[in-house]
Amino acid sequence: MGVTIKLPTVLSWEEHLIEFITIKRVNGLRERTIIDYKKNIYRFFKKYPNGLDNYQYLCHCVFEYFSVFNISPATFNIWRAYLKAFFSYLVQEGAIPNNPINFPKRKDEGKARNVSQDVLIQLLKLPDKKTFAGLRDYCLILLTLDTGIRPQEALSLLPKDINLSGLEVTIRKEIAKTKTTRTVPISPLTATHIQKLLKVRLSIWHDNIPVFCSHEGRPLLETSWAHRLKKYSHQLGHSITPYSLRHSFALLYLRNGGNVFTLQRTMGHADLNMTKRYLALTGEDLKREHKTASPINLFNKKRVKNINPK
């Protein structure tokens, strides 16, 4: 009687993805990030369902994928990061010999998008504070302009994270992007309106329901918050996103005399270079103001006026 040799099972990309996501969950990855992993990996394999059939073909698919789409450097780098992590897992599992993503990130100029002060004032007038959703939106806008908190961090805040009497908000390491707890101050105006929001919460809602939830007490997704701001944007005629509010906080903070080191700590930047992007923009403000307000312009105008070309 012969010995039966069992050949190794070749898993599909869907099966590999299930195991990959399971490992990420065990490692404590946030559900929002899990969803982003799925979305980015599905996008690639929907276009190339047979990508794992042959490694050379996979390499071709990867290079074609990243060369076809006309996307910003930031988006390019995000897509690259998610796929690279998945392919690294496949290398560990022996499904592919090497990671096909061996090309560098695209250089992102990192220009922060600013919303003018006049537009921000008009934006704050739009939410209907007589409704739960309107009051919530108003408080979210205030909190972001007051602290520069990241959208997902704000949407994950629980009532226990907000110290109204102490005028501060604690962003726990479990919800912080940098996995480091930080406490940021808030203004009395922000605290007053958040207090109003907390008072209209239903009594049956548990303390583990986020402060900025839906009117049904469900967690509010970042995409839903972006959609709400998009509706306000249409009314204003200006594009406003959750991150443009964060950028606006940083720029206005520096223009009002804030310190770059305290800004770094408030925004939760692990690297000071991230914060220096905003310094570069305020530097442009200085150049623009100097160009129009420098006293030397008085002499320059007289000199130009006296020139008589022949």
C-alpha positions in Angstrom: 0.0 0.0 0.0 1.6 3.3 -1.1 2.0 6.3 1.0 -0.3 9.2 0.2 1.6 12.5 0.0 -0.6 15.5 0.8 0.2 18.5 -1.3 0.2 21.9 0.3 -3.1 23.8 0.0 -3.0 26.9 -2.2 -5.2 29.5 -0.6 -7.0 32.2 -2.6 -6.4 35.9 -1.9 -9.8 36.0 -0.1 -8.7 33.2 2.2 -5.4 34.9 2.9 -7.2 38.1 3.6 -9.4 36.5 6.2 -6.4 35.2 8.0 -4.5 38.5 7.7 -7.5 40.4 9.1 -7.8 38.0 12.0 -4.2 38.5 12.9 -4.7 42.3 12.8 -7.7 42.1 15.1 -5.7 39.9 17.6 -3.0 42.6 17.5 -5.6 45.2 18.6 -6.0 47.1 15.4 -8.9 49.5 15.4 -12.0 48.5 13.4 -11.8 51.6 11.3 -8.3 50.6 10.2 -9.5 47.0 9.6 -12.1 48.4 7.2 -9.5 50.5 5.4 -7.3 47.4 5.0 -10.2 45.5 3.5 -11.2 48.3 1.2 -7.7 48.8 -0.2 -7.0 45.1 -0.7 -10.4 44.4 -2.3 -9.8 47.3 -4.7 -6.6 45.8 -6.0 -7.9 42.2 -6.3 -11.2 43.3 -7.8 -9.1 44.7 -10.7 -6.6 41.7 -10.7 -8.5 38.7 -9.3 -5.8 36.2 -10.5 -2.9 38.3 -9.2 -1.6 35.5 -7.0 -1.5 32.9 -9.8 2.0 33.9 -10.9 4.6 36.1 -9.1 5.8 37.8 -12.3 2.2 38.6 -13.3 1.6 40.0 -9.7 4.5 42.3 -10.2 3.1 43.5 -13.5 -0.3 44.0 -11.9 1.1 46.1 -9.0 3.1 48.4 -11.3 0.2 48.8 -13.6 -2.2 49.5 -10.7 -0.1 52.3 -9.3 0.7 53.9 -12.7 -2.9 54.0 -14.1 -4.6 56.0 -11.3 -4.2 59.7 -11.3 -4.0 60.1 -7.5 -2.3 62.5 -5.1 1.0 61.5 -3.4 -0.8 61.2 -0.1 -3.4 58.7 -1.5 -0.7 56.9 -3.4 1.3 56.4 -0.2 -1.8 55.2 1.7 -2.7 52.6 -0.9 0.9 51.5 -1.1 1.1 51.1 2.7 -2.0 48.8 3.0 -1.0 46.6 0.1 2.6 46.4 1.1 1.6 45.2 4.6 -0.6 42.5 3.0 2.1 41.4 0.6 4.6 41.2 3.5 2.2 38.8 5.2 2.0 36.7 2.0 5.8 36.5 1.9 5.8 35.2 5.5 3.2 32.6 4.6 5.2 31.5 1.6 2.5 32.5 -0.8 4.8 34.7 -2.8 8.7 34.8 -2.8 9.1 38.6 -2.4 7.1 41.7 -1.8 6.3 43.3 -5.2 6.1 46.7 -3.7 9.7 47.6 -3.8 9.3 51.2 -5.0 9.5 54.2 -2.7 6.8 56.5 -1.4 5.9 59.5 -3.5 7.1 62.8 -2.1 4.2 64.6 -0.6 4.6 68.4 -0.4 2.5 68.3 2.7 0.6 71.5 2.0 -2.0 72.1 4.6 -5.4 73.2 3.3 -6.6 76.2 5.0 -10.2 77.5 5.4 -10.5 81.2 5.7 -11.7 82.7 9.0 -14.8 84.2 7.3 -15.8 80.9 5.9 -15.4 79.2 9.3 -17.6 81.9 10.9 -20.3 81.2 8.3 -19.9 77.4 8.8 -20.6 77.7 12.5 -24.0 79.3 11.7 -25.2 76.4 9.6 -25.8 73.5 12.0 -29.4 73.5 13.5 -28.5 73.4 17.2 -32.2 72.6 18.0 -31.7 69.1 16.7 -29.3 66.5 18.2 -27.4 66.0 14.9 -27.1 69.8 14.4 -25.8 70.4 18.0 -23.4 67.5 17.6 -22.1 68.9 14.3 -21.6 72.3 15.9 -19.7 70.8 18.9 -17.5 68.7 16.6 -16.6 71.8 14.5 -15.9 73.8 17.7 -13.8 71.0 19.2 -11.7 70.6 16.1 -11.1 74.3 15.7 -10.3 74.5 19.4 -7.9 71.5 19.6 -7.0 70.3 16.1 -8.1 66.8 17.2 -8.1 64.2 14.4 -11.5 63.2 13.1 -11.3 59.6 14.3 -10.0 60.6 17.7 -12.9 63.0 18.2 -15.5 60.4 17.0 -14.1 57.9 19.5 -14.3 60.1 22.6 -16.4 58.9 25.5 -18.1 61.1 28.1 -15.4 60.1 30.6 -12.7 61.6 28.3 -14.2 65.1 28.7 -13.4 67.1 31.8 -15.8 70.1 31.6 -14.9 71.7 34.9 -11.2 71.3 34.1 -11.6 72.5 30.5 -9.7 69.6 29.0 -10.1 66.5 26.8 -8.1 63.3 27.2 -7.3 61.4 24.0 -6.6 57.9 25.3 -3.9 55.8 23.8 -6.5 53.3 22.6 -8.0 55.9 20.2 -4.9 58.1 19.5 -3.3 57.6 16.2 0.2 57.7 17.8 -1.0 55.2 20.5 0.1 57.7 23.1 -2.3 59.4 25.6 -2.4 63.2 25.5 -4.6 65.8 27.2 -5.5 69.0 25.4 -7.2 72.1 26.8 -10.5 73.4 25.5 -12.1 76.8 25.7 -15.2 77.6 27.9 -17.2 78.1 24.7 -16.5 74.5 23.5 -17.1 73.1 27.0 -20.4 74.9 27.3 -21.8 73.4 24.1 -20.4 69.9 24.7 -22.2 70.1 28.1 -25.4 70.9 26.3 -24.8 67.9 24.0 -24.2 65.6 26.9 -27.4 66.7 28.6 -29.6 65.7 25.6 -28.2 62.2 25.5 -30.8 59.6 26.1 -30.8 58.1 29.6 -30.7 54.6 28.2 -27.4 55.2 26.4 -24.4 53.6 28.2 -21.2 55.5 29.0 -19.4 53.5 26.3 -21.5 55.2 23.6 -19.3 58.0 22.0 -20.0 61.6 22.7 -20.4 62.3 19.0 -22.7 59.6 18.0 -25.8 59.3 15.7 -29.2 60.3 17.0 -29.8 56.6 17.5 -26.7 56.2 19.7 -24.6 54.5 17.1 -20.9 55.4 16.5 -20.5 58.0 13.8 -18.1 56.9 11.1 -15.5 59.3 9.7 -17.1 59.0 6.3 -20.5 60.0 7.7 -18.9 63.1 9.3 -17.2 64.0 6.1 -20.5 63.7 4.3 -22.1 66.0 6.8 -19.4 68.6 6.2 -19.8 68.2 2.5 -23.5 69.2 2.8 -22.5 72.3 4.7 -19.8 72.9 2.0 -22.4 73.0 -0.7 -24.3 75.6 1.2 -21.2 77.7 1.7 -19.7 77.2 -1.8 -16.4 76.2 -0.2 -14.9 72.8 0.2 -14.5 71.8 3.9 -13.3 68.4 5.2 -12.7 67.1 8.7 -8.9 67.4 8.1 -9.2 70.9 6.6 -10.7 72.0 10.0 -7.7 70.4 11.7 -5.3 72.3 9.4 -7.2 75.5 10.0 -6.7 75.1 13.7 -3.0 74.7 13.3 -2.6 77.7 11.0 -4.8 80.0 13.1 -3.0 78.9 16.3 0.4 79.9 14.9 -0.9 83.1 13.4 -2.3 84.1 16.7 1.1 83.7 18.3 1.0 80.0 19.4 4.2 78.1 20.0 5.1 75.4 17.5 6.2 73.0 20.2 2.9 73.3 22.1 1.1 72.9 18.8 3.0 69.6 18.1 1.9 68.3 21.5 -1.7 69.4 21.1 -2.1 67.9 17.6 -0.4 64.7 18.6 2.4 64.9 16.0 5.1 62.3 16.8 7.5 64.2 14.5 8.1 67.9 14.7 8.6 68.0 10.9 4.8 67.4 10.6 4.1 70.5 12.6 6.7 72.5 10.6 4.4 72.3 7.6 2.3 74.9 9.2 5.2 77.1 10.0 6.1 77.1 6.3 2.6 78.4 5.5 2.7 81.1 8.1 6.1 82.0 6.7 4.3 82.6 3.4 1.8 84.9 5.2 4.8 86.9 6.4 6.2 87.2 2.9 2.9 88.2 1.5 2.3 90.9 4.1 5.9 92.1 3.8 5.5 92.5 0.0 2.5 94.9 0.5 3.4 96.6 3.8 7.1 97.1 3.7 8.1 100.8 4.0 10.7 100.2 1.3 7.8 100.2 -1.2 7.5 103.9 -0.6 11.1 104.5 -1.8 10.7 102.0 -4.6 7.6 103.6 -6.0 9.3 107.1 -6.0 12.3 105.6 -7.7 10.3 103.9 -10.4 8.3 107.0 -10.9 11.4 109.1 -11.5 12.7 106.7 -14.1 12.4 108.2 -17.5 13.2 105.5 -20.1 14.8 106.8 -23.3 
